[in-house]
């Protein structure tokens, strides 16, 4: 995994969304979130399995 600060959710401007400020405190302390880069890492941290059209 690589360390990263992600701003993907912040582009919406929706401060009410879960995760909008989830990295602010971490960044203020000089930290980063680990980002899964391989299939194995992704499967290890996945919380949901989604396939378009399956819902």
C-alpha positions in Angstrom: 0.0 0.0 0.0 1.1 3.5 -0.6 0.4 6.6 1.6 -2.0 9.1 0.0 -4.2 12.1 0.9 -7.3 11.8 -1.3 -9.5 14.8 -2.2 -11.9 12.8 -4.3 -14.9 13.3 -2.0 -14.1 17.0 -1.5 -14.9 17.9 -5.1 -18.6 17.6 -4.4 -18.7 20.4 -1.9 -21.1 18.2 0.2 -19.8 18.7 3.7 -22.7 16.5 5.0 -21.3 13.4 3.2 -19.6 10.8 5.3 -15.9 11.1 4.8 -15.9 14.8 3.8 -13.4 15.7 6.5 -12.1 12.3 7.4 -8.6 13.2 6.5 -8.3 16.7 7.9 -7.1 15.6 11.3 -4.8 13.0 9.9 -3.2 15.6 7.5 -2.8 18.1 10.3 -0.8 15.5 12.2 1.4 14.8 9.1 -0.2 11.5 8.4 -1.6 9.8 5.3 -4.1 7.0 4.6 -2.8 3.7 3.2 -4.2 3.1 -0.3 -4.6 -0.4 -1.7 -2.8 -0.8 -5.0 -3.0 -4.5 -5.8 -6.0 -6.8 -6.2 -5.0 -8.7 -3.0 -4.8 -5.4 -1.0 -8.1 -4.2 -2.4 -9.9 -7.4 -1.5 -8.4 -7.3 1.9 -9.9 -3.9 2.7 -13.1 -4.0 0.6 -16.3 -3.4 2.5 -18.6 -4.1 -0.4 -18.6 -6.0 -3.7 -20.5 -4.1 -6.4 -21.3 -4.9 -10.0 -23.1 -2.3 -12.2 -26.7 -3.3 -12.9 -26.7 -5.9 -10.2 -28.8 -3.9 -7.8 
